[in-house]
Amino acid sequence: MNTRLKSRITARPDLTVMRASLPLDRPRRTLRLPGFAETPSAIVYCEGNFAGIDGKTANGLVRHSQAYRIVSVIDSGHAGKDSGEVLDGSANGILVSASLDAAIDAEAQRPDTLIYGMAPSTGKLSTADRAVILDAIARGMNVVSGLHEYLGDDPEISAAARARGVSIRDIRKPRPSKDMRLFDGSVAAVGAIRIAVLGTDCAIGKRTTATVLASALNAHGIHTVLVGTGQTGLMQGARYGVAMDAVPPQFCCGELEGAIVSAYEGEQPDVILIEGQGALSHPAFCTSAFILRGSQPDAVILQHAPKRTHRCDFPDMSMPDPKDEIALIEAFSATKVVGLTINHEGMGKTEIDAAITDYAQSLDLPVTDALNRPADALVAMVLAAFPALGRKASVAAQ
């Protein structure tokens, strides 16, 4: 274990004793949405933004989706290419099409759903995008959106959906405030290790790293549940979570706490990962503060993009140094940052290697890249902070 971690992590008694009664070979459950006997097929609309920052919803769905079977992505700028090649340099068999017509024509059957795969800073629908959504509805496709502008409340779109007998799923639309819960401290009774994956900016890969880590820990016999806090994670099929930026502030901590308690009671996991949002130091976002307060994490993993010079959508706002973000997180919350993960945007292999080495030395923390390095490095990061989990993994391997 790094010397920094040795001096900073105090083992909690309830975290050092693993539950021997839990089965090690839990079957992976397939998510089914209401009204569908099988996982619905979906086209992801991401015109002009696929593989870019504002295309993060499409990017995430192409990499991982339990709730929908993604069959194609719409972005005329990459038409005819494999989406995996465009995004990560590795083919995944999901084609990028130039239009809704082309995407539907490429399938033997019309896909069930059109997913709006962008997260524009405005959170609203453009005129051109509206036309595509209305076209999809006219063809009998359901629509899923993560915008702050709720399509189900739009008179034109909702009337078209009713007339065609299709559904609109507004991921960000919260439940009525009368049904929301306030923070009550019940998260303290959760026996699972809670790890929040935070970042130094928005759209920096927090959800992707958390998804990779959850899969890797489960593969090592460490039962892990990911609690989603944004629209993409919920679209991907997170069983527990809440779109934090759509919840009134007074309920944010309580709603997240409720999701974590439900995840623990429903799954009895060893580890609960909490997807981060924004950045604690970012003046445009409050969600990281609510995540730290509501989840009361035992540890934090921080995601950073070394080549990003300024905050996303804020060209005059410089990126923070990870060391400063770590200090802020640890001053704000009774937790410890146990590792740094790299977003390698704009970086080659040599630069990635150098960044990992440099940050590991300067921060005295484990450092890795969730997409460019073996997932076992992420697992090792967690095991270094919580050695008792290593014994769980060893039992599972026997």
C-alpha positions, 0 to 999 in steps of 0.5 A, spaced: 500 500 500 502 507 498 505 510 504 499 516 503 494 510 504 497 507 510 497 513 514 490 516 511 485 510 512 483 507 518 479 501 518 472 501 520 470 494 524 464 493 520 468 494 513 474 489 515 469 483 516 466 480 510 459 476 510 461 469 509 454 467 508 453 471 501 454 466 495 460 467 491 456 465 484 450 470 483 447 469 476 448 476 472 440 478 471 438 481 465 434 487 465 427 487 462 423 494 461 416 494 463 412 492 457 418 488 453 418 481 454 426 482 451 431 487 451 428 493 447 432 494 441 434 502 440 437 507 435 442 512 439 441 519 436 447 523 436 448 528 430 454 531 430 457 529 437 458 522 437 465 521 441 465 528 443 464 531 450 456 533 448 455 525 446 457 522 452 450 519 453 451 515 446 458 514 448 456 511 454 451 506 451 455 504 446 460 502 451 455 498 456 447 498 456 443 492 460 437 496 459 437 497 451 440 493 445 444 498 441 443 497 434 446 503 431 448 510 432 446 516 428 451 521 426 452 523 419 459 525 420 461 518 422 456 515 417 458 508 415 464 507 420 463 502 426 462 506 433 467 502 437 472 504 432 470 511 432 470 511 440 475 507 442 479 504 436 476 497 437 470 494 433 464 493 436 459 491 431 454 497 432 454 501 425 454 509 425 448 511 420 447 518 417 440 518 418 434 515 422 432 512 415 439 509 414 439 506 421 432 503 420 433 501 413 440 497 416 435 493 420 431 487 419 426 490 423 424 497 425 428 498 432 423 499 438 426 505 441 430 512 439 434 514 444 436 522 444 444 520 446 446 527 447 447 532 453 448 539 451 449 544 456 443 547 454 439 541 456 434 543 451 432 540 444 434 543 438 429 544 432 432 539 428 432 534 433 425 535 434 424 533 427 428 527 428 424 525 434 417 526 431 419 522 425 421 516 430 414 517 433 411 517 427 414 510 425 412 507 431 418 508 435 418 509 443 423 515 445 428 516 451 431 522 453 435 525 458 434 532 457 432 537 462 426 539 457 421 533 459 419 531 452 413 528 455 410 535 457 411 538 450 404 538 447 406 537 440 411 531 442 406 528 447 400 529 442 404 525 437 406 519 442 399 518 444 396 518 437 401 513 435 401 509 441 408 509 443 411 511 450 416 517 452 421 516 457 424 522 460 430 519 465 431 526 468 424 527 470 423 526 478 418 523 482 413 528 485 416 532 491 411 529 496 414 522 495 421 525 496 425 523 502 430 528 506 436 525 509 436 521 515 442 518 516 440 511 515 446 511 510 451 510 516 447 503 517 449 500 510 454 495 511 457 495 504 464 499 503 461 505 499 466 508 494 464 515 490 468 516 483 468 523 482 472 528 477 475 534 476 470 536 471 464 534 468 464 529 462 470 526 464 469 519 464 467 518 471 461 513 469 465 509 465 470 508 470 465 506 475 462 501 470 469 498 468 470 498 476 464 495 478 464 489 472 471 488 474 470 487 482 464 482 480 468 478 476 473 477 482 467 475 486 467 482 490 459 483 489 458 490 487 453 495 485 453 501 482 448 507 484 447 511 478 446 519 479 445 521 472 441 520 466 446 516 462 447 511 468 440 510 468 439 509 461 444 504 461 440 500 466 442 502 473 437 498 478 438 504 483 439 511 482 437 518 481 438 523 476 441 528 481 441 534 477 433 534 476 432 533 484 430 540 488 436 541 493 433 540 499 431 532 497 438 531 493 442 528 499 436 524 502 434 521 495 441 519 494 441 516 501 435 512 499 438 509 493 444 507 497 440 504 502 435 500 497 441 497 493 444 495 500 437 492 502 436 489 495 443 486 494 447 485 500 453 487 496 460 488 499 461 494 495 457 500 493 460 505 487 456 511 487 457 515 480 460 522 481 457 528 477 461 535 475 466 536 480 466 539 487 471 545 485 466 547 479 462 553 480 457 551 475 455 544 479 453 542 486 452 535 485 458 533 487 457 536 494 450 532 495 453 526 493 459 526 498 453 528 503 448 523 501 453 517 500 458 519 506 463 515 502 468 511 505 473 512 499 473 516 493 477 515 486 478 521 482 478 522 475 482 527 471 484 529 464 491 531 464 490 534 457 484 538 458 486 545 459 479 548 461 473 546 464 468 543 459 464 549 456 468 554 460 474 556 456 476 561 461 476 557 467 482 553 467 482 545 470 484 544 477 490 540 479 488 533 482 492 535 488 488 541 489 481 537 488 483 532 493 485 537 498 478 540 497 474 533 497 478 531 503 476 538 507 469 537 505 468 530 507 470 525 512 473 521 506 479 519 503 481 519 496 484 512 494 486 513 487 487 517 481 484 515 474 486 518 467 481 520 462 486 519 456 483 524 451 488 527 446 494 523 449 498 517 446 501 511 449 507 514 451 503 520 454 499 516 458 505 512 461 508 518 463 502 521 466 500 515 470 508 515 473 508 522 474 501 522 478 503 516 482 509 519 484 507 526 486 500 524 489 503 518 492 497 514 490 495 508 485 494 511 478 491 507 472 486 508 466 480 505 466 480 504 458 487 503 456 490 499 462 487 492 465 481 493 469 485 489 474 489 495 476 482 498 478 481 492 482 488 493 485 487 500 487 480 498 491 484 492 494 490 496 497 485 501 500 480 495 503 485 489 504 479 485 507 476 485 500 482 481 497 480 475 502 473 475 499 476 475 492 481 469 494 475 465 496 472 466 490 478 464 486 478 457 489 
